[in-house]
Amino acid sequence: MSLARSCAHCHSPAVSTLAWHCGCSGPLEYEWQPHFEPERIDRGCWSQWRYRAILLPEALPVQPPVSLGEGMTPLVPFEAGVFLKLEYLMPTGSYKDRGSATLLTVLQAEGVDALVEDSSGNAGASIAAYAGAAGIHATIFVPAHAAAGKKAQIAAFGATLQEIEGVRQAASDACQRAAEETLYASHAWHPAFLLGQMSAAWELWEQSEGKMPEAILFPVGQGGMLLGYYRGCRALLAAGLIERLPRLIAVQSQGCAPLVRAWEQGATQVAPTEEQPTIAEGIRIAAPARGDELLRALYESEGFALTVEDAAIRAAHRTLARRGLFVETTSAVPLAALPAARQRLGPDATVLIPLSGSGLKEQK
């Protein structure tokens, strides 16, 4: 079986099971969407699959889901009014495991036996791991300059590693050519990936006893983490469990900031930008696949977008390390933007920063 998908823009149905976007270039969405009901939480399950009855449609014949124990990451205080959610403490060392678990669960149920994916590293490693757990062969396209540790992870999980010279977009282009014959299990395009990302918002709601922070800062490339929180918080709002959305704040490197430029212009679509060098390789994305939804999330939540320079990212990375939090460089991007965010939010606002990836991935 295959879940029905249609275009988020023009609402045309997907033309085939291999389709990864609409002919109008819009992303595909499931015609079914999850609705949050607290009584459906499996409180005896200590992983993101405590939300299984919410995350997956009942029509999907899955037993059990593909899981490596992802989710339920710690929420820790950092400084007055600032909390960190340690998403890097996942099976493959990044927040991407939430989405990979739901994506591979769906693909396994649909009988997929091979897939392709492109990534700067974390998503590729995560998809490779969960594909291995699901018995599905993965071919992962990465930039040749991707971190050696991430490439080693991908290969160790049994995936075929394809290193592509050039900018990050070159890896996407090569992968999309391969997707003409093999399913494109893209963390940026496939709707099943975002189902898992929604679980972080629900965990936060449980961990904070229903009192959500006033603002959440994210490092944004494709923006899957921000969109997961956005969709998850919208589900909480629709259920009457929170009074308003947290203000969602997108942070990008000054070297590659297409979303920030669009937000500053009040646009409804994100125009592609040129990729410039940045130490925040994980968010070096010139044209996010769901840019219009990212902008909508910022506007609807009364959020905003900021850029930070590499020097500030380095300083924030050192600060986290000195506090015992060893994350990859990209994970420090939101902390680097905290002083500028505070100027807009006020000194007393409660703020959450999810830490996205492990620093062990960047070790040579």
RANORRA-V901975 format. One record per residue. RES is the residue in one small letter. BURIAL is I if it has 16 or more other C-alpha atoms within 10 Angstrom, else O. Layout:
# RANORRA-V901975
{{RES;BURIAL} {RES;BURIAL}}
This chain:
# RANORRA-V901975
{{m;O} {s;O} {l;O} {a;O} {r;I} {s;I} {c;I} {a;I} {h;O} {c;O} {h;O} {s;O} {p;I} {a;I} {v;O} {s;O} {t;O} {l;O} {a;I} {w;I} {h;I} {c;I} {g;O} {c;O} {s;O} {g;I} {p;I} {l;I} {e;I} {y;I} {e;O} {w;O} {q;O} {p;I} {h;O} {f;I} {e;O} {p;O} {e;O} {r;O} {i;I} {d;O} {r;O} {g;O} {c;O} {w;O} {s;I} {q;I} {w;I} {r;I} {y;I} {r;I} {a;I} {i;I} {l;I} {l;I} {p;O} {e;O} {a;O} {l;O} {p;O} {v;O} {q;O} {p;O} {p;I} {v;I} {s;I} {l;I} {g;O} {e;I} {g;I} {m;I} {t;I} {p;O} {l;I} {v;O} {p;O} {f;O} {e;O} {a;O} {g;O} {v;I} {f;I} {l;I} {k;I} {l;I} {e;I} {y;I} {l;I} {m;I} {p;I} {t;I} {g;I} {s;I} {y;I} {k;I} {d;I} {r;I} {g;I} {s;I} {a;I} {t;I} {l;I} {l;I} {t;I} {v;I} {l;I} {q;I} {a;I} {e;I} {g;O} {v;I} {d;O} {a;I} {l;I} {v;I} {e;I} {d;I} {s;I} {s;I} {g;I} {n;I} {a;I} {g;I} {a;I} {s;I} {i;I} {a;I} {a;I} {y;I} {a;I} {g;I} {a;I} {a;I} {g;O} {i;I} {h;I} {a;I} {t;I} {i;I} {f;I} {v;I} {p;I} {a;I} {h;I} {a;I} {a;I} {a;O} {g;I} {k;I} {k;I} {a;O} {q;I} {i;I} {a;I} {a;O} {f;I} {g;O} {a;I} {t;I} {l;I} {q;I} {e;I} {i;I} {e;O} {g;O} {v;I} {r;I} {q;I} {a;I} {a;I} {s;I} {d;O} {a;I} {c;I} {q;I} {r;O} {a;I} {a;I} {e;O} {e;O} {t;I} {l;I} {y;I} {a;I} {s;I} {h;I} {a;I} {w;I} {h;I} {p;I} {a;I} {f;I} {l;I} {l;I} {g;I} {q;I} {m;I} {s;I} {a;I} {a;I} {w;I} {e;I} {l;I} {w;I} {e;O} {q;O} {s;O} {e;O} {g;O} {k;O} {m;I} {p;I} {e;I} {a;I} {i;I} {l;I} {f;I} {p;I} {v;I} {g;I} {q;I} {g;I} {g;I} {m;I} {l;I} {l;I} {g;I} {y;I} {y;I} {r;I} {g;I} {c;I} {r;I} {a;I} {l;I} {l;O} {a;O} {a;O} {g;O} {l;I} {i;I} {e;O} {r;O} {l;I} {p;I} {r;I} {l;I} {i;I} {a;I} {v;I} {q;I} {s;I} {q;I} {g;I} {c;I} {a;I} {p;I} {l;I} {v;I} {r;I} {a;I} {w;I} {e;O} {q;O} {g;O} {a;O} {t;O} {q;I} {v;I} {a;O} {p;I} {t;O} {e;O} {e;I} {q;O} {p;O} {t;I} {i;I} {a;I} {e;I} {g;I} {i;I} {r;I} {i;I} {a;I} {a;I} {p;I} {a;I} {r;I} {g;I} {d;I} {e;I} {l;I} {l;I} {r;I} {a;I} {l;I} {y;I} {e;O} {s;I} {e;O} {g;I} {f;I} {a;I} {l;I} {t;I} {v;I} {e;I} {d;I} {a;O} {a;I} {i;I} {r;I} {a;O} {a;I} {h;I} {r;I} {t;I} {l;I} {a;O} {r;O} {r;O} {g;O} {l;I} {f;I} {v;I} {e;I} {t;I} {t;I} {s;I} {a;I} {v;I} {p;I} {l;I} {a;I} {a;I} {l;I} {p;O} {a;O} {a;I} {r;O} {q;O} {r;O} {l;I} {g;O} {p;O} {d;O} {a;O} {t;I} {v;I} {l;I} {i;I} {p;I} {l;I} {s;I} {g;I} {s;I} {g;I} {l;O} {k;I} {e;O} {q;O} {k;O}}
